[in-house]
């Protein structure tokens, strides 16, 4: 039984993960951390992570960037691995993550979905088949109208998978409205759509002569990210210090 501390337990993702773990026979949440402590989760909740004295195997983090510094401090001091799901970290915080990973295992991923991370693996292979044959590469991502960043971190991760497989030969193009010219072969277009309550949709298009290959992932709820985070926690518990990602989880399944 994997014992989990849920960092950001009373946020939307924290509550989804709590529900999933409640139905999971291989894990349990033994404590939660949240500055908002207004509900009974079935486990003790601490408003300050440093005050948490509960023994655990791993921490799942879905809080905020401003809480990451104390999370890393706690993790290193207690030697508890962290599944770090918070995005929007500063350059300084990213350095702190790398430094902390020298002392404790940290798993960091732009997207916790097992589906997305399997697609990233497949894209590296697909890029080496279609790109040398002259296929154009385009990515279209769709999210709800409350999402503030564009393109999404996941769209960039998909683009990076293709680009890294091809020796970083592509230039990312986000807006073609200002230039009137034919598409360059070394362009990789990334388009963002924002509307309604779309949870998340990502499509990678390899467009060739008389043939189009589309690789698409659609998330219908936040549960897909929560499930991935729980699987990541099971993988990370007991691991040696270092930086891990969801590709390691997939390989380890």
N, C-alpha and C positions, 0 to 999 in steps of 0.2 A: 504494500500500500504506500503510494507516494503522498507525502504530506506537503501541502502547498500553502504558502502565504499569498493572498490575493491583494496586490498593491493597486489601489483604486477600486476597491470592492463595491462601492455604492454608485459608481458610474454605470453607464449603459452596458459597456462590455464586461465590466466586473460582475454585473448581475446576470448576464447571459452565461458567463463562465461558471458562476455559482450554480446555476440551474443545471448545466451540463455535468459538472462534477458530482452533483447530488445524485445523478443517475449512473455514475461511473463506478464500477466495483474495484477499479485499480488505483483510485486517487481520492483524496479528501482535502478540503480546505480547513486548515486548523486555526487560521487567524486572518483577519483582514486589516488593511490600512486605508483610511480615508479621512479627510478633514471634515467631511459631512458624515455624522454618525447618528442617523435618524431612523434606523430600522433594525429589525431582528433578523440577522442572516443565518442564525444557527451556529455561529462561531464568534469568538470575541473580536471586536473591532477597536483598533488603536488609532487615535488621531495623529500621533507622531510615531513614525516607524522605529525610531531609536528606542522607544519605550516597549516595543514588542519583545517579550522574552519567551515566546513559544518556539519549541524545537520544530524545525521543518527541513525538508529535503531540497526545496526549490521555491523561488518566488516568481509569480507571473505578474508582470507590470503592464497595466493599461491605465496610467494616471495622466500626468501632465509633465511637460519638459522641465518645469521649474521644480518638480519633485525628484528629478533623476539624481541630482548630486547627493542628496541624503540617502537615497536608495543605494547608490554605489558604495557610499561610506559604510552603510549597514551590512551590505552584502560581503564586502571585503573583511570587515571586522568579524562577522559571524561565520564566514566561509560558506555562504549559502549561494548556489548558482542562481542566475537570473535569466528569465525569458523576457527580454526587453522589447516591448511592443510600442512604446511611446515614440512618436515621430516628432520632427521639427526641432531636433537637438542642434545646438550651436556647435561651431567648430571646436570651441574649447571643451564642450561636453563630450564630443566625439573622441577627443584626445583622452579625456578622463575615462571613457569606456574602454579604450584600448589599454590604458594603464591598469585599470581594474582587472581586465581580462588576464593580466600576467599573474594574478593572485587567485582568481576564481573564474569558473566557467560562465560565459555570457553568450546567450543566443540572441542575435539581432537580425531582423528581417523586415523588408519594406512591406511585406504582405504575409500574413500567417496562414493563408489558405493552402491546404495540401494540393488542391487543384492548380492554383496559379504557379506554385513552385515546381510541380511536375511539368507544366507547360514551359517554364523557363528552361528546364532540362532538355525538353524536346526541341525548343527553338534553336539551341546551339547546334543540334544535329541538322535541323531543317535549313538553317542558314548556310551551312556548308554544302548543301545540295542545290538549293535554289539560287542563291546569290551569284555563284560563279556562272550560272546559266543565264544571267541577265535579268532575273526577276526583280521588280521594284518592291520595296518594303514600305508598308504604311501601317500605322497603329491608330486605332480609334478607341478612345475611352469615354465612358459615360458614367456620371454620378449625379446625386441629388443636388437640388438647388441651394443647399446650405454649405456645400463644400467650397472652401475658400482658395485652395491651391489648384493650379492647373499648369501643366499636366499632372496627373497623379503620380505618386512615388512608384506605384506598381507599373504604370505605363513606362516610366523611365527605366525600371528594372527589366522590363521586357525588351526595350530598345537596347539596353546594355548587353543583354544576353546575345542578341543578334550581332551587335557591333563588336563585342569582344571575340566572338567566334570568328569574325572576319578581320581580325587585327586592327580594329578601330578605324576602319576605312570610311565610315559614314559620317556625314554631318547631319545633326538633328535640325529639322525645319518645323517650326511651330506656326508660322504665318506666311502664306504665299500671296497675300492681298497686295503687298507693296512692290512686288517684282513681277513684271510681265515677261516671262520667258518659259521655255519648255523645261520640264523636270530633268534635273541632272541625275545621272545614274548613281551617284554617290550620296544622294539625299535619302534620309529616312524620316518620313513625315509622321508627326504626332499631332493628332487632333483631339480636342477636349469638348465634350458636350455636358451641359449642366441643366437639369430639369427635374421637376417633380420629386419623387421619393426613390429614384433609382439607387439601389444599394451599391452596385458596382458592376460594370460590364467592360471587358477588355477584348479587343479583337485585333489580331495580327494578320495582315494581308500580304501574301506573296503574289504579285500580279505579273504574269508573264504574257507572252504572245498566245492568244487563244486559250489561256488557262489561268484560273485564279484558285489559290489555296488559301482558306481562311481557318485560323486557329482561334477559337473563341472561348471565353470563360464568363459566366454570368453568376453573380452572387445574389440570391433571393432574400437573404437575411444575414445579420451579423453573426449568426451561429457558425457559419463556415470558418470565420476567422477565430472564433472562440474554440471550436473543435481543434483547429490547428495548433492553437496556443497550448491546449491541454496535452496534445500529443508531443509537442515540443518539450513541455515540462517533464513528461515521463522519460523522454530521451535524455534530457540534460542532467537529471538527478544523478549524482555520483561521478559526473564527468570531470576530467582533469582541467585545470585552468586553460583558458584560451577563448578565441572568438569562434562561435559556431553560427550556422544559419540553417534555414529550413531544408536546404539541399542535403545537409548532414542527417536531418531527421528522415528524409525520404530514403536516403541510402541505407540508413540504419534499421528501416522497417523490415 
